[in-house]
Amino acid sequence: MSNQTVIIFTSIGGIAQSLRDADPNLPIKVVEDDALNGDGVTFHFDPSLLRQETRLALKQAKILISEPAVVAQLLEHDASALSSLCWCQSIYAGVDPIFNSSLTFPLSWKLTRFAGCLGPPIAEWCLGRIIAHERNFMASAEDQKSLSWAGSKDAILGYRYLSSLTLAVLGCGDIGRCIAKLAKAFGMKTVGYGKTSREPDEVQEGIDVYTTNLDQALWEADYIVSVLPSTPETRGLLNGDALRPGSKPNGRKCPVFINAGRGDIITEDSLLNALDNQWISASILDVFEVEPLPKESKLWHRSDVIISSHLSEWSGFFPKDVPKVFLKNYERFLEGSELKYLVDWNKGY
């Protein structure tokens, strides 16, 4: 197959230049329209405002790079908006906005996740959060504000060595394994949880114990990190009393819960209930059931909750990672080979 033009329609700048730097011969067309604006982390898209030339370019696109939410909104507005599409490369690891839409599946084109590059930045964010929480860096910051030398000494010196702690990683894909390997570098014990049984020789580097028993993972944990995708099997997985096994009343460690995966794994009410009942001691959240997090959310005002705005994987270097994922798949596409990180329309991920 001869080279195919790649249409880039995204709120994230710099992707086209990164691809051109990596492959000057790659045919690229950047489609820009005021109907789509933002920075990838937060963006606004109104497909009803698209210019006619934009609509035509998207209808003719055979290969598209875009956000899953943009694609979902576009097709919900006009089912024929991508009538020529053969392959869409998501610029997110998660593609749940497409599956949470009103579209009928399976769709006629291939969808690939942005995978293989996001593990290191998310792992760094998770371990950074664990260290900051354990060492109580926020207390030191408050001491500085109040001009208090060692005012929070007792709180700060009550930390534990990471090598004495156990990290439960919910989701053992490439991101989860990166987190586990980095935790092991600090001497932490790691327990990996997944929905699929694996043979001992299938357990990946960095995972000390792998289990399909969620209670077992929670039972052993000092910290829990969820990087589970949003699928029919994982949505609401931690709702209700699911976090109870690690609780103080249960004689366990009352772990800190960190969510860097998908917000729909637990409702806000279930999370608040787990905190109030000391099933977990704190929660460090980068993703939420509703995003942006509404101002009226009770989470904003909790001293045992730390909030960030879905930033764990984002960096100014992100566009430079796109060629690492896309170009190899582009070659596979032209050869007619199976694409890596291909989404299964039947499984939802």
N, C-alpha and C positions, 0 to 999 in steps of 0.2 A: 504494500500500500504506500502511495506517495505521501509526503508530509502533509499533515492536516493543520489548518490554522487553529490556534488556541485562543478562545475568547475569554478575556478576563473581565468579570463584572463583580466587583467587590468594593467594600468600604475601606479596605486595607491598602494603603499606598506602598509602593516599593516592590511589589511582587513581580511586575513586568520587568523592571530593571534587573532584578536578581536573576530572572530566567534568561534575559538577554546577555548578562555577564557570563552566565554559565554555558550558554549555547547561543552564540550570535546568529546562527542560521535558523533558529526556531521561529516559525511564522507565528506572530502574536498580533492580536488586535485587542486593544484596551477599550472597553465600552464604559463611558462615563455619563452619568445622568444625575441631575439634581434631585430626582426622585429617591436616590439612594445616597445617604450621607452618614458620616460617623467615622469611627476609627477601628472597627472590628470588635472592640470590647463592648462598646455601646453604639448602636447605629439605628437609623430610622429609614424605613423603606415604605413607599406608597406606590404600588404598581400601577394604580390608576393615573398617575401623573407622568408616566414614562413618555418620552418623545417618540414620534413615529419611527425615526431612524434607529432608535434603541430597540424598539419592538422588532423591527426587521432584522437587525443584527442578531438578536437572541433567537428569533425563529430559524435563522440560518446556521446557528452554532451547532457544530458536531461535537466539539470538545469544549467544555466550559469549566472554568475555575471560579468558585463562588462560595458564599456562606449557605449552609443548609436552610436557615430560616428565610433567606432571600429567595431561594429556589421554591420553597414551600409556598410562600406568599404569592410568588409570581404565578405558579400553577393553580393555586386556588382562585386567583383572580381571572386567569385565562388558561384553560386546560391545554390549549394549543400553543402556548407561549414559547415552548421549547420543542417544536414539532420535528426538528431535524436532529435532536440530540442523540448521541451515541454513548457519551461518557462524561460524567461530571466528577471533577475532583473537588471534594470538600476541603475547605481550609481549616476545618475543625476536626478534632478526633471524634467528637460526638455528632451524630447525625439525627438525633431524636426529634428536632423540629419538623423534619420531613415525615417521620412516622407518627408524630402527634397531630399532623394536619388531617384535613378531610379527604386527602387523596386516596384513590383506590389502588391497591397493590395486587400483584407486582407491577412496577412501572417498566416501560419498554427499554430503558437505557441503563447503563452500568453506573454505579456510584462507588467511589472509593473514599475511604477515610484518610485524614491526614495523620499518619501514624509513623512511628519509628524515630521521631525527633523530639517529641514532647516529654518523654520520660525524664531526661536530666533536669530541665527547668522545674518540673513539678516536684521531682524528688528533692531538689535543693530547697524549694519553698517549704515542703513538708518538714524536712529536717531542721530548717531554719526556725520554723514555728515551734517545733518540739523543744529545741534548745532555748529559744526566747521564753517559752512558757516555763520550762524547768528552772531556768536561771532567773526568772522574774525580771527581765529587762525593763518591763513597764514600771516597776517600782523604782528602779534606778533613774528612769526618766523623770518620774514624779519628784524624787529627791533633788534632782538638778533644778527643776522648776521652782521648788520651794527653798533653794539654797541650803539644803540640809545634807550635811556630810554624814554618810552612813546611817541616815535616818531609818532606812528600811533594812538594816543589816540582818535582822533575824529572819525576815521573809526571804531575803536574797540568799542567805547561807543555808536555807533549808532544802536546797536542791539535792537530787540524786544523780549518781553517775549514770550516763546512758547505758554503760555496759552492765548495769544491774537491772535494766528494764526490758520488757517484752513489747514488741510492736506487732499488732495484728493488721495485716494488709488485706482489705476486702477488695478483691479483683486482682488477679495475677496475670494480666496481660503485660504488654511491654512496659507500660507506665508503672504498674504495680511492682514488677520485677526490679525496675530501676530504683524505686523507693526502698525496696527490701535490701538491695545490694549496698546502697548508701548507708542504710541503718546498720548493716553488718560492719561497715567500715568504722563505725563508732562503737562496735562491740555489742550492739543490741541483739537479743534473740528475736527471731521473726517467725510469725505464724501466718501462713497464707490461706485465705478462704476463697473458694470458687464454687461454682454450681456444678462443675463437671468433674467426675472422678478421674484421677490420674494414677498411673503406675509409679512406683518409687523412682524409676529412672527417668520419668517425665518431669519430675519436680525441678524447677529451674534454679540456677545459681542465685543465692541470696535468701532462699526460703528454707528455713530449718525444718518446719513442720507444715505440711499441706493438709487441709481438711475441707470437706464439704459440709461439715457440721458447724453452723454459725455459732451456736452456743459455746462450743469448744474454743473457737477463736476469741470470743468475747470474754470467756472465763479466764483466759491466761493473760489478757492484755493490760498493760499500763497505758498504752496509747493505741487508739484505733484510727487507721486512715482508710477512708473509703475512696476508691477510684473506680467503682463499678459503673458501667455504662447504664444508660436509661433503656431498659427493655421491658417487655411485659412481665418477665420473671423478677426483675429487680425493683420495679416501681413499688414503693411502700414497703420494701423489705424490712426496714427498721421501725415501722409504725407500731403503735400499741405498746406492748411490754417487751418488744424484741430485745431491747438493751438491758433488761433486768439481770441476765446471768452474770454480768460483771459488777453488780452493785455492791455497795457497802452492806445493806441489809442481808445480802446473800453471802456475806463473808468474803467478798472478793476485793479487787483493787480500786474499784470506782474509776475506770479509765477516763482519759481525755479523748473526746471524739473529734476527729478532724475530717472534714468533707471537702475533697478537692475533685470529686467525680461529678455527680449529678444531684441536683437539689431534690428531685422527686423520689429519692430513696427513703425520705422521711418527711412527714408533715411538720409544720412549725409547732402545732399543738403537741405532737408526740415528742418532739425534741424538748420543749419546755417542760413537759411532764417528766421526762427522763432526768432533767436537771433538778427539778423540784424534789424528786424522790431519791436523789443521790444514786441513781443508776449509773450516771456519768458525773464526773467532777467539774468538767468544763467542756466547752465546744468551740472549736476554731473552724470558721466557716468561710469558704470561698465561693460556694454555690448554694442556691436557695430554691425553695419550692416555687416562688414567684420572683422574677428578676425584671427590672431592678427591685431590690427589697423595698416594699412600701414604707413610707415614713411612719405609719401607724403600727408597724410591727413591734411587738414586745421585745424582740431580740436586740434592738438598738440599745436598750436601757439596762441590759443585764451585765453585771460585772463579771459573770462567769462565761461570757460569750465574746469572742473576738471576730470581727467582721472584715472581710475584704471583698472587693467587687469583681469576682470571677477573673482574677488576674494571675493565678498561679503559674499558668503556662506562657503568659504574654511577655514579650520583650521587644525592644527596638530591633533586635537581630532576627525576629521571626521571619520576615520576608526572605532572608538569606537561607532559611531552612527549606523553603518551598522547592527549589530545584533538586534537593537531595531525595525528596519523595516523588516529585512529579516526573522528572526526566526519565528515570528508569521505567516507570509505568508507561510513559509516552512511547518509548521504544517497543515495549511489550504490545501496546495497542496497535502500532503500525505493523508488527509482526503477526498479529492475530493470536498472541499468547494470552494466557490468563493473567489478569491484573492482580497485583499485590494489594492487600488491605481492602479487598472487594466486599461490599456490603451484601448480605443475604436478605433479599426482600421478604422472605418467609420468616426469618428469625428476628428481624428488626434491628440488626446491628452487623 
